[in-house]
Amino acid sequence: FNAATKIEADQVIADSNGKGHVLVISANDAAPSAGMVDAAKQAFSQHCPGCNVTVQDISIADWATKIQPQVQTALLRDPDLKYIMPLFDYGASFAASGVNAAGKASSVHIVSYNGTQNALAMLQKSDVVQMDVGEPLNWLGYAFMDQAFRVLAGVPAVDEKTPIRVFTKANIADTGTP
């Protein structure tokens, strides 16, 4: 999760030439969120001192109803805000609704993580999604079970290295039709 988040931050940094204003949408009630937010903050502070990063925590249960108005309000409040970074693809469509409601679809980009069909389809259709980091769910499942079996067997855990892939306009056609 943290590696994917660093890649998302790298995309914002590169695309904005080190001057991006980004809204990170986290969910403290989701276990990996804290580490992902830390990874984003670290990447931005280390590689982009000119970036302005705001973190908005919204409970996963509220993403369907609160992301859209939060994003719309943030965009209207800060005209320099150009990037929305929901930690998980589940929030990408709600963030896109907020971008569209604010009338900023041509100038604001979403970067996200999970490689879900919905986010990839938005990327493919030239919607506001600019980049999505995907990770094969089957491999994640194997990695999680491997760790669980190691714990049960009393064997030390290992640092699982599941593959990730960055999807952009340049390679989204490789996915077929999500």
HELIX and SHEET records of a PDB file:
HELIX    1   1 ASN A    2  ASP A   15  1                                  14    
HELIX    2   2 SER A   33  HIS A   47  1                                  15    
HELIX    3   3 ILE A   60  ASP A   62  5                                   3    
HELIX    4   4 TRP A   63  ARG A   77  1                                  15    
HELIX    5   5 ASP A   89  GLY A   91  5                                   3    
HELIX    6   6 ALA A   92  ALA A  101  1                                  10    
HELIX    7   7 GLN A  117  GLN A  124  1                                   8    
HELIX    8   8 LEU A  137  ALA A  153  1                                  17    
HELIX    9   9 ILE A  172  THR A  175  5                                   4    
SHEET    1   A 6 ASN A  52  ASP A  57  0                                        
SHEET    2   A 6 HIS A  21  SER A  26  1                                        
SHEET    3   A 6 TYR A  83  PRO A  86  1                                        
SHEET    4   A 6 HIS A 109  ASN A 114  1                                        
SHEET    5   A 6 VAL A 129  GLY A 134  1                                        
SHEET    6   A 6 ARG A 165  PHE A 167 -1                                        
END                                                                             
